[in-house]
Amino acid sequence: MTKEDVLKKLKILANPKAMEGMARFGICMDSAYGVRVPDIRVVAKEIGKDHKLAQELWASGIHEARLLASMIDRADMVTEKQMDKWVKDFNSWDVCDMTCFNLFDKTKFVHQKIKEWSKREEEFVKRTGFALMAGLAIHNKNMKDEEFERFFSIIIREAEDDRNFVRKAVNWALRQIGKRNLSLNKKAIRIAKQIQGIDSKTAKWIANDAIRELTNFQIQNRLKKL
């Protein structure tokens, strides 16, 4: 399937109601067709993995084409140069998060990029660093607790960034790490309480929300059964 074939297929799947939903959830509408994510996943399944096509779709600049590119690209063929190029193009939380979950958190550069991007000033680049932490906590079953604990100092460092897409990602990373197992749960709660003491409205929101979820009875009960 060529890039032109794929874009034509996406246009056919365009849905005005999907456009309305995207706008309602704060998704960037620039160059968007209005295709539902489940429909994009069906197209991705039809295509299979195709690194070259993924590059071409990303270069098109079309919102849904970039989501599709993250689904069909091969993590083992992704270069550091590609990651640096793509992250600069992030202009919407869904492209950022789905690229992290579908592709970036499976690359060999993920830990390096977390360190780099979590320090960057650009809102979506910084968000990517924390979305990758959350992605690893959810998807990578082989990572050791000590590796996640190294992220805590970064989370504390950036807890005062009050930009919406950053603060939510910092909170998300802390919560996902804390839901991985009982040991990390206790440590994440301890970190959240430390963040609670920072003289910052944003830091207190991050901490309070994380503590509320991580101490939840259902979460605690699930972790005790692991």
Rosetta blueprint (number, residue, H / E / L):
1 M L
2 T L
3 K H
4 E H
5 D H
6 V H
7 L H
8 K H
9 K H
10 L H
11 K H
12 I H
13 L L
14 A L
15 N L
16 P H
17 K H
18 A H
19 M H
20 E H
21 G H
22 M H
23 A H
24 R H
25 F L
26 G L
27 I L
28 C L
29 M L
30 D L
31 S L
32 A L
33 Y L
34 G L
35 V L
36 R L
37 V H
38 P H
39 D H
40 I H
41 R H
42 V H
43 V H
44 A H
45 K H
46 E H
47 I H
48 G L
49 K L
50 D L
51 H H
52 K H
53 L H
54 A H
55 Q H
56 E H
57 L H
58 W H
59 A H
60 S L
61 G L
62 I L
63 H H
64 E H
65 A H
66 R H
67 L H
68 L H
69 A H
70 S H
71 M H
72 I H
73 D L
74 R L
75 A H
76 D H
77 M H
78 V L
79 T L
80 E H
81 K H
82 Q H
83 M H
84 D H
85 K H
86 W H
87 V H
88 K H
89 D H
90 F L
91 N L
92 S L
93 W H
94 D H
95 V H
96 C H
97 D H
98 M H
99 T H
100 C H
101 F H
102 N H
103 L L
104 F H
105 D H
106 K H
107 T L
108 K L
109 F L
110 V H
111 H H
112 Q H
113 K H
114 I H
115 K H
116 E H
117 W H
118 S L
119 K L
120 R L
121 E L
122 E L
123 E H
124 F H
125 V H
126 K H
127 R H
128 T H
129 G H
130 F H
131 A H
132 L H
133 M H
134 A H
135 G H
136 L H
137 A H
138 I H
139 H H
140 N L
141 K L
142 N L
143 M L
144 K L
145 D H
146 E H
147 E H
148 F H
149 E H
150 R L
151 F L
152 F H
153 S H
154 I H
155 I H
156 I H
157 R H
158 E L
159 A L
160 E L
161 D L
162 D L
163 R L
164 N H
165 F H
166 V H
167 R H
168 K H
169 A H
170 V H
171 N H
172 W H
173 A H
174 L H
175 R H
176 Q H
177 I H
178 G H
179 K L
180 R L
181 N L
182 L H
183 S H
184 L H
185 N H
186 K H
187 K H
188 A H
189 I H
190 R H
191 I H
192 A H
193 K H
194 Q H
195 I H
196 Q H
197 G L
198 I L
199 D L
200 S L
201 K H
202 T H
203 A H
204 K H
205 W H
206 I H
207 A H
208 N H
209 D H
210 A H
211 I H
212 R H
213 E H
214 L H
215 T L
216 N L
217 F H
218 Q H
219 I H
220 Q H
221 N H
222 R H
223 L H
224 K H
225 K L
226 L L
